[in-house]
């Protein structure tokens, strides 16, 4: 039973989050799901995210030079 409750809860939160944040930014505050208690926290976290798709880019902060080059090549292949 606990697995079913956990499944329902996680899918509900996932669905709610994506329903809100797939909307254009100017319509989010008036959306029906904006009354959910965690909406404004997520809205604040998402404030600096640019509109549209994000570039598939990531960096390792430290590591040997050969590892950085391998990550760079992998990054180029994934784009």
KARACOR-V228029 format. One record per run of one state. SS is the DSSP state (2 for helix, 1 for strand, 0 for the rest). FROM is the first residue (numbers start at 0). LEN is the number of residues. Records with the same first field share a line. If there is no record, write none. Layout:
# KARACOR-V228029
SS = FROM-LEN  FROM-LEN
This chain:
# KARACOR-V228029
0 = 0-1  21-3  28-3  35-3  45-19  78-1
2 = 1-20  24-4  31-4  38-7  64-14
